[in-house]
Structure formats: C-alpha cells, structure tokens
Amino acid sequence: MSGSSEFAVEMRGISKRFGDNVALDGVDFDVRAGEIHALLGENGAGKSTLMNVLFGLHTPDGGRITIHGVPSAISSPQDAAAAGIGMVHQHFRLVPTLTAAENIALGLAGQRLVRPKELHQIDERLRLLSSEFGLEVPTDRLVWQMSVGDRQRLEILRALYHEARILIFDEPTAVLTPAESDAFVGQMRSLADAGRSIVVITHHLHEVMEGSDRITVLRHGQKVGEVTPSATSVRALAEMMVGAEAAGRVVRRETRPERMAEDVVLRVDDVRADSLSGAVGVAGVDLEVRAGEVVGVAGVEGNGQVELEGVIVGTVQPRSGAVVIMGADLTNDPPSVRMAHGLSVIPSDRYRSGVIDSWSVERNLALLNIGDRPFARRGRINHRSVREHAHRLIGDFSVKATPVTTVSSLSGGHAQRVVLARCLDSDPRVLLAAQPTRGLDVGAAAFVRQSLLDQADRGVGVLVVSSDLDELLEVADRVVVMYRGLIVGSWTNPGEFRAQIGEAMGGAAAAEVPA
C-alpha cells in the first residue's frame, strides 16, 4: 500500500524523553526519494535518537511517522525493515568468522539452517547488487579478512539485500581512509540516483557540503535549521550546531625554530609488540617527538595504533625495542613510573581507560593522585581539597557539570574534557593523545585541538594518534602513517601532502619525504 506524498519519510512533531531529559522536542524531519539528507548536531543534540525512532529502536512519546504517505507505527527494527528502512551503524554488526553470504543468512528471519546451495544463491545476489551500485566486496573472504571499507560496503549490501529503500548511515566515514571516504560519497550518490532515500548522521562538515542535497541541524533536541549546501558554508553549519563562540576555529601556530627544541622528549626505538586482538601488532617502529613539537600518527584503525599506545603507556610489554621518556629508558617500567617522568595520556577509549563513569567528576579529576597531598592527609581523603580542585578544573575546561555529577551522565564531549583536565593539570612534558576527538562535535573537538596546541606552545612534546586525517593536518607539525604495524611514511608540513598521506593510509607505497 502506498500513499501520495512527495516524501519517502515524514516525521512530524517527534518528541522523546528519557526521564527528565528531553531528547527530542517536537522535531520535524523528512526525506524525498532519491535524496541525500544530512542530519547534523552536537553530541546530545538528538540526531541519533531521532533516527533510532525511525528505525524502531526507540518509541516516540509524541508525533507521527509516514512512509511513502502511509502512516506507520514502527516499534521495532523488524517493523522498520518491513517498511523498507535499513540502518548501517558506525560499529559494524557483522560476525567476523563468517563470509558475506553467511552474515546475510543470519538476518533471514524464521529461516531454517541455510544449505550450501542457498548460500551460493545469496552470494550471487550480492554480486549483482555489488555490480549495480559500485559496492565491490570480496565475497570469497571471511569478514575479518576484509578491509574496513569492505565491511562497510557489506553492511550496505545487507540492507539492499533486504530491499531497503530508505538507508540511514551513522557516522559512515569515521573509520575510512580519505580515498574510501571520497568513494563512499560517490556510492551514496549512486544509491540516491537509483531512487533510494539516504539519511547521513555525521560530524564531517566538508563531506556534508560535497555529498548532500539537504541539511537539517538539531540543537538541544530541537530543529534549528534546514538548508541546502549551496546556501550555506562549513562555518555557518558549525555555528548552527554549537553557536558562534563554540564554533571558533583552532588557532594554528606558525612553525618557529625557537618553539621546537632539539630535545627529544619521547623516543621509540625499533619496538615490536604482539597484537591485542590477534590482528596487527607493532612490527618495528622508530619514532621521535621533540619538545614543543606535535607529531601525528595517521592510519586506518587496526594497523597497530592501539598496541603502540599501550607500549608507550606501559600497558603492553614489547617483545623487543625500547621506550625512552625524558632521556630515561622506561621500557620495563609501569605506567606510574612513566607518569612520574612527565608522561600524560589521553587514552583512545575514554570510558575504558580514561574515567570511571560511575564516579563523580571530582573523584575522577583527583583519581591519579588521590592518596597524595593535598588530596589526602595521614591516610584520609581531604574532601574539601578534592572539591576545590574540581571546581577549578571544571571552570578552566568549561565542563558542564558540578563536582558531584557522575561522569556517566555527561555527554562524550564533556567526559573527554574531564580526561583532558586531569591530564593537563599534571604539568606534562610528554603528552600522548590517542583519538582525542573521536565522537565529539565541532565545538568540543575544536576545544580539545586547541588545548593540544597550547601544550606544544608550552614546550610539551605532543604525540597525536588519530584516524581523522583532517584533524592531524590541522594540528601536527609532522605526520607519520602506520600501516600493518609499520611506519610507512613521514611528512613535514603535512598539509601540502594530503593526497600522499591518504594513499599511504590505504596501503599504497609511501616514499619518505625529508623533514
């Protein structure tokens, strides 16, 4: 049954509360057939909640949804699939030890065990869809053997296999190389040209400007604007999302000889370490960071960056090689000794390694020194000192919280500010920032990046590990690329070599560019 409407999706007056929190406050949103509609907003703005309502993961408290003109009550992902809606999540929902066809077979509701002949038929249908939409996937491989881009394309093919006409993408380019991101924009256009309706949730504003037909911005659970790319700019979108003041650009420093001393504050010598996940470890990395320098480590996730982070922090024991911090060989020393020598860390997983989310902000801010003065005296915690310390850092780092607020109730951006505040309050000499702005909106990301640059201006050696190449080009004096556990290229003045760096991230041979 189909109604008469110009829209494939109409969402009118959608409201949703979680306890006292108003996540959506009467939001209107719609998508036409053959249209790419980008949905923007800072963390907590309501964009994921809105799409989870459309996909049946949340039941709205108010409002109505129509699909192709027909009123629809979508109360589960199964209802959404029946209505022709598919969602490709940021974290892929694939079984790594199965093939493409076997993963598709898992989603065939009510099916008995699929026979080899039927798997072959699924495989053939995937190949036809792959050819039709330019979504090439090596269907003869197990998922764990596929690249990140292959896995994403398989997720799209799975939605198409189930005849989705409306596709929702949640941060689709977050873990892709620049070349894969560019290809993805083309793939979205191919899908739209074939009549599919596309919704994209993203923080990458340049991709929105290049790849979307219409843009809706949410803020604090309300719709604040709807524009077309031709009628706006990256700067204007950022201001719509977070306000003019918060959207301020990062102040990029000029490279000055006096700022980057010759002192090497961090040195990694021919380090080799096993993988934490059974994939790629560290296969012989040499790396130096000087005082006042920002060095960026680029690469698609899963190429040894997490293991390198662990080796530097002291949570992963290398099989060989050395880690030297402030002139001291600390290869076999625990994290506490490394921190005593001036190392400070913003970990890649803020919730697993950066904070204890069930604790208050004040306890997290004092976490590393809770047994020392002024936080403790004669074995007893000085709660007044802990609270005063928290008040100061909350103000300095603009954390939207009180000292007694639990970290679990904070947005990702403000949880990261808590990590950053504690990290920088230790007066570091070496700062390791791993994926420091992952999942943050433009305002929070700009604050974190500016903080990293400010530390370098103080003479701190800063190592930034990030899968976001644009972030590294914005802050780094030098960028190296990790691929399959190795450093495969190094570029000074990296902004001039974006294409080469992107190719190296994808595995292309990279020539060393002299500093």
C-alpha positions in Angstrom: 0.0 0.0 0.0 1.4 3.4 -1.0 0.1 6.9 -0.3 0.5 10.0 -2.4 3.4 12.0 -0.9 6.5 13.7 -2.3 8.3 12.3 0.8 9.7 8.8 1.3 9.8 9.6 5.1 7.8 12.2 7.0 8.4 12.7 10.8 6.2 15.3 12.3 6.3 16.7 15.9 8.5 13.8 17.2 9.1 14.0 20.9 11.1 11.8 23.2 12.1 12.0 26.9 14.4 9.9 28.9 13.5 10.6 32.5 13.8 14.4 33.0 15.9 14.7 29.8 14.1 16.0 26.8 15.9 14.3 23.9 13.5 15.4 21.1 11.1 18.3 21.4 8.6 18.3 18.5 11.1 17.7 15.7 10.1 17.7 12.0 12.2 15.8 9.5 11.6 14.4 6.0 13.4 12.8 3.1 12.5 12.6 -0.5 13.1 9.6 -2.8 16.5 9.9 -4.5 17.7 12.5 -1.9 20.7 12.6 0.4 19.7 14.4 3.6 22.4 15.1 6.2 21.5 15.3 9.8 23.8 17.4 11.9 24.1 18.4 15.6 26.5 18.4 18.5 26.7 15.4 20.9 23.4 15.1 22.7 21.5 17.2 20.1 19.1 14.3 19.4 20.1 13.2 15.9 20.8 9.6 16.8 17.7 9.5 19.0 15.6 10.7 16.0 17.0 8.1 13.7 16.6 5.4 16.4 12.9 6.3 16.5 12.7 5.9 12.7 14.5 2.6 12.9 12.3 1.3 15.7 14.9 1.3 18.5 13.0 3.9 20.5 9.3 4.5 20.8 8.4 8.2 20.5 6.4 9.9 23.2 4.6 12.0 20.6 4.4 12.8 16.9 3.7 10.8 13.8 5.7 9.0 11.0 4.6 8.3 7.5 6.5 6.2 5.0 5.7 6.9 1.3 2.5 8.7 2.5 1.3 5.8 4.7 1.0 6.3 8.5 3.4 3.9 10.1 3.8 2.6 13.7 7.4 1.5 13.9 8.0 -0.2 17.2 11.0 -2.4 16.4 13.8 -2.8 13.8 11.7 -5.6 12.3 8.9 -3.1 11.7 11.4 -0.8 10.1 12.8 -3.5 7.8 9.2 -4.4 6.8 8.7 -0.7 5.9 11.9 -0.8 3.7 14.2 1.0 6.2 17.8 -0.1 6.7 20.4 1.3 9.1 24.2 1.0 8.7 25.7 1.6 12.2 29.0 3.2 12.9 30.1 -0.1 14.6 29.5 -2.8 12.1 27.2 -5.7 13.2 29.0 -8.5 11.3 30.3 -11.8 12.6 34.0 -11.8 11.7 34.4 -15.5 11.3 31.7 -15.8 8.7 31.6 -15.0 5.0 29.5 -12.3 3.4 26.7 -14.7 2.4 26.7 -16.4 5.9 26.3 -13.0 7.5 23.3 -12.2 5.2 21.8 -15.6 6.0 21.8 -14.7 9.7 19.3 -12.0 9.1 16.8 -14.2 7.3 14.1 -14.3 9.9 12.5 -17.6 10.6 14.7 -19.5 8.2 16.0 -23.0 8.9 19.7 -23.8 8.6 20.7 -22.5 5.2 22.1 -25.1 2.8 25.3 -24.5 0.6 23.1 -24.1 -2.5 21.2 -21.3 -0.8 24.4 -19.6 0.3 25.5 -19.7 -3.3 22.3 -18.0 -4.3 22.8 -15.4 -1.7 26.4 -14.9 -2.9 25.1 -14.5 -6.5 22.6 -11.9 -5.4 25.3 -10.0 -3.5 27.4 -9.9 -6.6 24.6 -8.5 -8.7 23.8 -5.8 -6.1 27.6 -5.1 -5.8 27.8 -4.5 -9.5 24.7 -2.4 -9.8 25.7 0.1 -7.1 29.5 0.0 -7.3 29.8 -1.7 -3.9 32.6 -4.1 -4.5 33.1 -6.7 -1.7 35.4 -9.7 -1.7 32.7 -12.2 -1.0 35.1 -15.2 -1.0 36.8 -13.9 2.2 35.8 -14.1 5.8 34.7 -10.8 7.3 37.8 -10.5 9.5 40.0 -10.7 6.4 38.2 -7.7 4.8 39.2 -4.1 5.0 37.1 -1.6 7.0 35.8 -0.2 3.7 34.8 -3.7 2.5 32.9 -4.3 5.8 31.0 -1.1 5.4 30.0 -1.9 1.8 28.9 -5.3 3.0 26.6 -3.7 5.6 25.1 -1.6 2.8 24.7 -4.7 0.6 22.9 -6.4 3.5 20.4 -3.6 3.8 19.9 -3.7 0.0 19.5 -7.4 0.0 16.6 -7.0 2.4 15.2 -4.5 -0.1 15.7 -1.3 1.9 14.6 1.8 0.1 15.4 4.1 2.9 19.0 3.9 4.2 20.3 5.5 7.4 24.1 5.9 7.8 25.5 6.7 11.3 29.0 8.3 11.0 29.8 6.3 7.9 33.3 7.7 7.2 34.6 7.7 10.8 37.0 4.8 10.2 37.6 5.1 6.5 40.7 6.4 4.7 40.3 9.7 2.7 40.1 7.7 -0.5 37.5 5.4 0.9 35.5 8.4 2.2 35.6 10.0 -1.2 34.4 6.7 -2.8 31.6 6.5 -0.2 30.2 9.9 -1.2 30.1 8.5 -4.8 28.4 5.3 -3.6 25.7 7.3 -1.8 25.0 9.3 -4.9 24.7 6.1 -6.9 22.1 4.8 -4.4 20.2 8.1 -4.5 20.2 8.1 -8.3 18.6 4.7 -8.2 15.7 6.1 -6.1 16.9 5.3 -2.6 16.4 7.8 0.2 19.6 8.5 2.2 20.0 9.9 5.7 23.5 10.6 6.9 24.5 11.4 10.5 28.0 12.8 10.5 30.4 15.3 12.1 32.4 15.8 8.8 31.1 19.1 7.5 33.1 19.1 4.3 31.6 15.8 3.3 28.1 17.2 4.0 28.8 20.1 1.7 30.1 17.9 -1.1 27.7 14.9 -0.8 24.3 16.0 0.4 21.2 17.6 -1.2 19.7 19.0 2.0 20.9 19.5 5.6 18.9 19.6 8.9 20.6 20.8 12.1 19.4 19.8 15.6 20.4 21.5 18.8 19.2 20.6 22.3 16.6 18.3 20.9 15.0 20.9 18.6 15.3 21.6 14.9 17.2 24.9 14.4 17.5 25.0 10.7 17.2 23.4 7.3 19.5 24.5 4.4 21.0 23.3 1.1 24.8 23.1 0.6 24.6 25.9 -2.0 23.0 28.3 0.5 25.4 27.8 3.5 29.1 27.2 4.4 31.1 25.0 6.8 31.4 27.9 9.2 27.7 28.6 9.1 26.8 25.0 9.8 29.2 24.8 12.7 27.6 27.9 14.2 24.1 26.5 13.8 25.3 23.3 15.6 27.1 24.8 18.6 26.9 28.6 18.4 29.2 31.2 17.0 31.6 31.2 20.0 32.0 27.5 20.4 32.5 27.0 16.7 35.6 29.2 16.7 38.5 27.9 14.5 41.6 26.3 16.0 44.4 28.8 16.2 47.1 27.1 14.2 50.6 28.0 15.3 53.4 29.2 13.0 56.3 26.8 12.9 59.1 28.7 14.6 62.6 27.2 15.3 62.5 28.5 18.9 59.3 26.6 19.6 60.6 23.2 18.7 63.7 22.5 20.7 66.2 19.9 19.8 65.4 18.0 23.0 63.9 14.6 22.2 61.3 14.0 25.0 59.9 10.7 23.6 61.8 8.1 21.6 60.5 4.7 20.5 63.4 2.5 19.2 62.6 -0.5 16.9 59.6 -1.5 19.1 57.9 -4.8 18.3 54.8 -5.9 20.1 52.1 -8.5 19.6 48.5 -7.6 18.7 45.9 -7.2 21.4 43.2 -8.6 19.1 45.1 -11.2 17.1 45.3 -8.9 14.1 48.2 -6.3 13.5 50.7 -5.5 16.2 53.8 -3.3 16.1 56.3 -4.6 13.7 59.4 -2.5 14.3 58.5 1.2 14.9 61.0 4.1 15.3 59.6 7.4 16.4 60.8 10.6 18.0 58.9 13.6 19.4 60.8 16.8 20.3 59.9 19.4 22.9 57.3 21.8 21.5 56.5 19.5 18.5 53.2 18.0 17.6 53.6 14.7 15.8 50.6 13.0 14.3 50.3 9.2 13.8 47.8 8.7 10.9 46.3 5.4 9.8 43.1 3.4 9.5 42.2 1.8 12.8 43.5 -1.7 13.3 47.0 -1.1 12.0 48.8 -1.3 15.3 48.0 2.1 16.8 46.3 0.7 19.9 49.3 -1.5 20.5 51.7 1.4 20.0 49.7 3.4 22.5 49.9 0.6 25.0 53.7 0.2 24.5 54.2 3.9 25.2 51.9 4.0 28.2 53.3 0.8 29.7 50.2 -1.5 29.5 51.7 -3.5 26.6 55.0 -5.2 27.0 57.1 -5.1 23.8 58.9 -8.2 22.6 61.9 -6.0 21.7 62.9 -2.4 21.4 63.0 0.5 23.8 60.7 3.3 25.0 62.7 6.4 26.3 60.9 9.2 28.1 62.8 12.4 29.0 66.1 10.5 28.5 65.2 7.6 30.7 64.8 4.0 29.3 61.4 3.0 30.8 60.7 0.0 28.6 60.1 -2.3 31.5 58.5 0.3 33.9 54.8 0.5 34.8 52.6 3.5 33.8 53.1 5.1 37.2 56.8 5.5 36.7 56.3 6.9 33.2 53.9 9.4 34.5 56.4 10.4 37.2 58.8 11.1 34.4 56.4 13.5 32.7 54.2 11.4 30.5 50.4 12.2 30.4 47.9 10.3 28.4 44.5 10.9 26.8 43.6 7.3 26.1 41.8 6.1 22.9 38.9 4.6 24.9 37.9 7.3 27.3 35.3 5.1 29.1 37.5 2.0 29.5 40.8 3.7 30.4 40.1 7.4 30.9 37.3 7.7 33.5 35.4 5.6 36.0 31.9 6.6 34.7 30.1 5.6 37.9 32.2 8.0 39.9 31.7 11.7 40.3 33.6 14.3 38.3 35.6 15.4 41.4 36.8 11.8 42.2 37.8 11.3 38.5 39.7 14.6 38.5 41.7 13.5 41.6 42.0 9.9 40.5 45.7 9.7 39.8 46.8 11.5 43.0 44.0 10.7 45.5 46.5 9.3 48.1 48.9 12.3 47.9 48.8 15.9 49.3 46.7 18.0 49.1 44.0 15.3 48.4 45.0 13.2 51.4 46.5 13.7 54.9 47.6 10.9 57.2 45.8 8.3 55.1 42.5 10.2 55.0 41.0 12.0 52.0 40.7 15.7 52.3 37.3 16.2 50.6 37.5 20.0 50.7 40.7 19.9 48.7 39.3 17.4 46.2 36.2 19.6 45.7 38.2 22.9 45.3 40.4 21.2 42.8 37.4 20.0 40.9 35.8 23.5 40.9 38.9 25.0 39.4 39.3 22.5 36.6 35.6 22.5 35.8 35.9 26.2 35.3 39.1 26.1 33.4 37.9 23.4 31.0 34.3 24.6 30.7 32.8 21.2 31.9 29.0 21.3 32.1 28.9 19.6 35.5 29.2 20.1 39.2 31.9 18.3 41.2 29.4 15.7 42.4 27.9 15.0 38.9 28.5 11.4 37.8 30.6 11.1 34.7 28.1 8.6 33.2 25.6 11.4 32.9 27.9 13.6 30.8 28.0 13.8 27.1 31.0 12.3 25.3 32.5 15.8 24.8 32.3 16.7 28.5 33.6 13.3 29.6 36.6 14.0 27.4 37.0 17.4 29.0 37.3 15.7 32.3 40.0 13.4 31.0 41.8 16.4 29.4 41.6 18.5 32.5 43.1 15.8 34.7 45.7 15.0 32.1 46.9 18.6 31.5 46.7 19.5 35.2 49.6 17.1 35.8 52.0 19.6 34.1 53.2 17.0 31.5 56.5 17.1 29.5 55.2 14.4 27.0 51.5 14.2 26.0 50.1 11.2 24.2 46.6 11.9 22.8 45.0 8.9 21.2 41.8 9.5 19.2 41.3 12.7 21.3 38.2 14.0 19.5 36.5 10.7 18.5 32.8 11.1 18.5 32.9 14.8 19.5 31.0 17.6 17.9 32.8 20.5 16.2 32.8 22.7 19.3 34.2 20.1 21.6 36.7 18.9 19.0 38.0 22.5 18.5 38.4 22.9 22.2 40.5 19.7 22.5 42.7 20.5 19.5 43.4 24.0 20.8 44.4 22.5 24.1 46.9 20.2 22.4 48.4 23.2 20.5 48.6 25.2 23.7 50.5 22.4 25.4 53.0 22.4 22.5 53.4 26.1 22.8 54.4 25.5 26.5 57.2 23.2 25.2 55.4 19.9 25.7 56.1 17.2 23.1 52.7 16.1 21.8 52.0 12.8 20.0 48.5 12.6 18.5 47.3 9.2 17.3 44.2 9.7 15.1 42.3 8.1 12.3 41.0 11.5 11.3 43.5 12.9 8.8 41.9 16.4 8.7 42.4 16.6 12.4 46.1 15.8 12.1 46.6 18.2 9.2 45.1 20.9 11.4 47.4 20.4 14.5 50.5 18.4 13.5 54.0 19.8 12.6 54.8 16.3 11.2 52.7 13.3 10.3 53.7 9.7 10.1 51.5 6.9 8.7 51.1 3.5 10.4 50.1 0.6 8.1 50.2 -3.0 9.2 52.3 -2.2 12.2 54.9 -0.2 10.4 55.7 3.5 9.9 55.4 3.7 6.1 56.0 7.4 5.5 56.8 10.7 7.3 55.9 14.2 6.1 56.9 17.6 7.5 54.5 20.4 6.5 51.8 17.7 6.1 49.1 20.0 4.7 51.0 20.0 1.4 50.9 16.3 1.1 47.3 15.3 1.9 46.8 13.0 -1.1 50.1 11.2 -0.5 49.3 10.7 3.2 45.8 9.4 2.3 47.2 6.9 -0.2 49.7 5.7 2.4 46.9 5.1 4.9 45.2 2.9 2.3 48.4 0.8 1.8 50.0 2.5 -1.2 53.8 2.6 -1.1 54.8 5.9 0.5 58.2 7.5 -0.1 59.9 9.1 2.9 59.7 12.9 2.5 62.7 14.6 4.2 62.0 16.9 7.0 
